[in-house]
Amino acid sequence: MLNLVSNVYLSPANFIYPIFVSENVNQREEIASMPGIYRFSIDGMLKEVEECLNIGISNFLLFGVESRKDESGYWAYHEDGIVPKAIRKLREVYEDQIGIFTDVCICQYTTSGHCGIIVNGRIDNDRTLEVLSRISVVYASMGADFVCPSSMMDYQVKAIRRALDENGFNMVGIMSYSTKFNSAFYGPFRSAADSAPKFGDRSSYQLDYRNSESAILETLKDVEEGADIVMVKPALAYLDIISKIKERILIPLAAYNVSGEYTMIIRSGLDLDRTILEVLYSIKRAGADIIISYFAKYLFSRMKEMLFDRGN
């Protein structure tokens, strides 16, 4: 009976499932910092995608895990890099059955572990924009539907939109990590993707969580520069930001239910099913049109049982 008056719903059509792809694993390898989440070989990735399609999940966000690192993030955009190869294979096997979203950053691919090119000990924003644009064009040429810049460099959306359009990829969308806070909740991801900074931190380019006005301004700037979807990351500590931004924009808003939020819940000892539902409904209720979550596969494989167990 409670469903009769509910006005917030969770559908697999509104979820994006993150997948880690690596050439250094055999089929799959569990990530120690994220129990139940795996790094996949390309073959293993195909099996994971097939299982997700069987429960209605058809949108995927790809992260490359790369052992080949240098100062410029070369293997992020080389056509034989792990993500370009994964995109090609997914498009070959599934054609238009799936939505392919690709993280565009260089922290997994650089010796520094930072999201930008380091010059004289500091991030060089303009040189980083050139690399991000090159990555985006390569991913688009392989068959990505959306490129997703997460570096938080100034004017990254504008630069990428220009590069895509100039190379004939005007139909490829941009989902921007527009409001990405300098957060402790990224820890498990950095272990999973081997992307922790080797010196300093990312506070010079990620947002200060004490300042909600700058978060809103960053999103509005990305909308103006041509983003098709904007994002708040993390989600749970920033439900107020999700709500405020939703009131200010007319394009879709995504929220990333990040690795630390996932691991915190998995290891909490709380009733897992009830906690997952409560958390994801709260993100949706705050105003997110799209939720990126490591819980997506578990949720929709058990959705009916989870709702039944709650007495709905």
N, C-alpha and C positions, 0 to 999 in steps of 0.2 A: 504493500500500500504506500510506503514512503516514496517509491519511484513516481507515483502519480503527481506529487507536488515538487519533485526535484527539478531544479533548473540549471544544474551543472552536470555535464556528462563527460565520460572518458571513452574515446573511440580510438582504435588503432590507426585510423586515418589521420589523426592529429598528433601522432608520435613519430619521432625519429630515433632510431636505435643506433648507438655508436658501436663501431667495430674497429678493433686494432688489427692491423695486417703487418706481418713480418715474414721475411724470407729465412729467418733463423729458427723456425719452429717446424715440427713435423705434425701437420694437421692442426693441432691446437695445444696451448700451454696455459695452464691457469696462472693468473696474475696474483702473486702473493698478497699484494696490498688491496686487492679487490676480489674477495672470495666469490666464486661463481662466474667471474668474467675472465675471458681468455684472449690471448694473442693467437691469431690464426694465420696459417699459411693460406695461399690463394685457394687451394683445393678445400681447405677447412672452412674458409670464408664462404665458399659457394654452398656448402652443406648448411652452414648457419643461416644464410639468407633463405635457403629453401624452407627450413623449419619455421622461420619467421613469416614467410609468405603463407604458409599453411594455417597460421593463426591470424592473418589479416594485416601484419606489419609489412609495409612495402617501401618505407623510406629509411635510408641508412646514411650515417655520417662516418666517413672513413678517416682513420688516423694511421699514418705510417710509423712503424718502429724500425729505425735504421741504424745499423752498426757503422756504416760508412759516414763519417762526419768530417767536415772541414770548416774553414772560416766563413764560407759564403753560402752554405746550405745547398751545394750543387745537386745532391741526390734528391732534393725535394722536387726539382723540375726536370731532371734528366728523364728521358722517355723510358729508360730501363729501370728507373726507380720503382720502389714497391707500390706506391699509390697509383702512378700512371698504369702500371701493369694490372693492378687490381681493377681499375676503372674499365680498361679494355676488356678484361675477362667478364666482368659483370655485364657490360653492354652486349658482348657477344652472346652470352648465355640467356640473359633475361630481356634483352632488347628494351622495350618501353614498359615492361611490367613493374619496374622499380624506379624510385627516385634516388639519384646518387648525389649526395652532398659531400663535399670534400673540404676538410680543414686546410686553410692556407696560412701556414706559419713556418718558421724555420728552426724553432727551438729544438726539435727532435733531430735536426740535421746538422747543427753547428757544434763545433768544439766548445763554444762558450756556454751553450745551453740557453742563450738569450733569444728573444723573439725578433731581434734586429741585428744588422751587420755592425760589428764593433770596429770603430776606427779611433785609434789613440785612446782606448779605454772607455769610449762612450758610444752610445747608439747613434748611427748615422741614419736619420730618418729617410732622406732622399734616396740613398743607395738601397735601403731596405725596400722602399716602394718599387724600385726597378725589379728587385728579385720577386716580390710578391706578385707583381704584374706578370712576370714571366711564368711563375708557377701557375697562375690562374689560366693563362692562355694554353699551357700544356694540358692542364686538367680538362679544360673545355674541349680541346682537340681530341682527347681520348673518349669523351662522351659524358662528362659530368653535367648534371642538370643545374647545380648550384655550386658556386665557389664561396667559401666561408672564411673571410679574413679574420684572424683572431689575434694578430700582433699588437693591436691598439696603436698603430702608427698614425700620425696625423695625415689626413687626406688619403688614407688607404683605399676607401671605397671609390673616390673620384678617380684615382690612378688606375685601379683595376677596371672600372667601368669603361674608361677610355681605351685601355688596352684590349679588352674584349671586343668592343665595338670596332676598333680599327682592324682587328683580325677576323672579322666576320662572325663573331659570336654574340651578336646583340640579343639573341634569345636565351642565352645562359644567364641565370639569375645570380644575385649576390645576397647571401644571408650573412649579415655583418654581426660580429661580436661587438656590438656598438656600446654596450654598457657592461664592461668586464672589470670587475673589482679586483684589487690586490688582496687575495683571499687565502686563508689557511686551508680552505676546503679543497684545494687543488693537489694536495700532497700525494694521495694515492695515484692520481693520473700521472704525475711526474715520474713516479717509479715505474708505472706501466709503460710509458712511452720513452723512458730514459731521456727526459727533457728538463731536468732540474738545472737551474743556472749554476755555473761553476764558480762564479764570484758575484758578490752583491746580491741584489734582489730585483724585482720588476716594478718597484714602486714609482720609478720615474716615468713609466708609460702606462701602467694599469691604474685604475681609479681608486681614490681614497674613499673608503666606505663611510667616512664621516660626512661626506658632502653629497647630498641628494640632488642639489641643483646642477652640479657639474655632470652628474649621471644623465639627467634629462637633456642637458645641452648636447652632450656627446651623441645621444640618439637622434636628436633633431638635426644635427650636422650630417649624420650618415644618411638620414632620409633625404636631405637636400642634395647630397652628393650622388644619390641614385640607388641606394639600397632597396631591395625588393622585400626583404624581411629583416627586422632588427631583433636583437637578442639581449636579454639580461642574464648575467652569469656571475655567481651562482644564483640559485632560486630561493632557498628556504629563508636565508637571513635577509632577503631583499624583496619580500612580497609587497612591501610598501612601494618600492621602486617600480615593480611590475605594474601595480595599480595606477600609479601616477603617470607612467609613460603611456599606458593604454588609453588614458583620457586625452592624450595630446597628439596621437598619431592616427592615420587612416590606413596604414599598411599592416600586414600581419606581424604579430609580436611572438617571439619564441622565448622560452625560459629553459635554461640548462640546469637540470637536476644533477649536479656534478658528482665526481668520484668520492669526495669526502662525505657528502650527504648520503650517498649509497652505502659506503663502508660503515659509517656511523650507525645506520639503521640495521644493517646486516649483523653487526656485532653488539647491538644494544641489549639483546635479551628480551626485547618487547615482542608482543604478538606480531609476527612479520606481516601477515596478510592485512591485518587491520591497520597497521602503521603505514604500509605502502599506500593503501587506499586513502587514508587521511591526508598524507603528505601530497599525493598527486592531485587529489581534489582541491586542496588548498591552493596549489599553484594555478590550477585551472580557474578557480573561483576568483583569484586575484586579478585575472585578466589575460593570461597566456592563451594565445590561439594554438600554439604548437609547444609540445613538451619534448625535450631531448632527455632521455632517461635510460640508464642501465637497467632499470626495472621493467622496461617495456615488454621484453619477451616473457619474463616470469608473469607479469600482470595479465597479459592477454591469453596466456596458456591456462590460467586459472580463474579468469574473471567471473565466470558464472558461480564457481564454488565459493569464491571470496565474497561475493555479494550475498549468496545464500547463507553462508556462515554468519553474516551480520544480521540476518533476519529480514532481509529486504525481499 
